[in-house]
Amino acid sequence: MDTIMQNLSIWISAMRLRTLPLSISGIIIASSFAAYNGCFEWTVFILAILTTISLQILSNLANDYGDGVKGTDNNDRIGPERAIQSGKITPDAMLEVIKLNILICIVFAFLLIFRAFGSQHFLLTLLFFILGISSVIAAMRYTVGHKAYGYRGLGDVFVFIFFGLVSVIGCYVLYAKTVDHVVFLPAITIGLLSVAVLNLNNMRDIKSDAASGKLTLAVKLGIDKAKKYHYALIVSAIIISAIFGILYYTSIYNLIYVFAYIPLLKHLKTVKNNTDPKDLDAELKKVALSTFFLSVLLAVGHLL
């Protein structure tokens, strides 16, 4: 029994559950807009959450596998020890679970699309099947394969697209079967903050990534410019979300999400004063949870 529990804890650790709140931030915002417009459906919401979580876990496991087999995760890495890096999980075992996870993603995505569109919206069904397949490929190809986009400085672009635009706009379309202009600014906001989490991760690992040939955008920019890029991401997200609040203002409750700016601004000060990359690891959780906090407050404020 102890062995089973120990193995389970190893796999749970490999799934990196701390990343999950960030991944569902866009779903929460899109669902609140759907509820406001009278097209929210609980089954779609639950399936969207399950699909997103399964994709995030797939991404985490694939990253562990890709960086592990390439030797990027080594003793020079600053962040939390990865499963393959530690030897607690073999690459073959990880690959088998990844295959199972892909199947789970496909099943959840199929159920979500079928529930949302049925047989009445063929073009949207086709579009979302393509998006679903693209999401699985994107989750895998960040670190896996010879042309992994995370090793060419393209991770930021993919995170912005899938965590921001696809997450918020795509989820809203699942409910409403159409696009509404109200979703664009929040989608950009969540996308920018999600990229900030990735950039923070890459700044933390900048030395080990550069040494192992993982050319993230942070490695290409260098630490000083990567910090300036980080400031731009956070500040832009704050400005864009503030513009959204002004443009769509109906009540003072709409603006309660500004409280999420406090930890984000404190975070910027911490990054500015940082001299040791390993100290940035604690900031990852802060930005991820601040993004989740902002999404919940924006959603609640929009409904009040």
Secondary structure, 3 states (H helix, E strand, C coil): CHHHHHHHHHHHHHHCHHHHHHHCHHHHHHHHHHHHCCCCCHHHHHHHHHHHHHHHHHHHHHHHHHHHHHCCCCCCCCCCCCHHHHCCCCHHHHHHHHHHHHHHHHHHHHHHHHHHHCCCCHHHHHHHHHHHHHHHHHHHHCCCCCCCHHHHCCHHHHHHHHHHHHHHHHHHHHHHCCCCHHHHHHHHHHHHHHHHHHHHHHHHCHHHHHHHCCCCHHHHHCHHHHHHHHHHHHHHHHHHHHHHHHHCCCCHHHHHHHHHHHHHHHHHHHHHHCCCHHHHHHHHHHHHHHHHHHHHHHHHHHHC
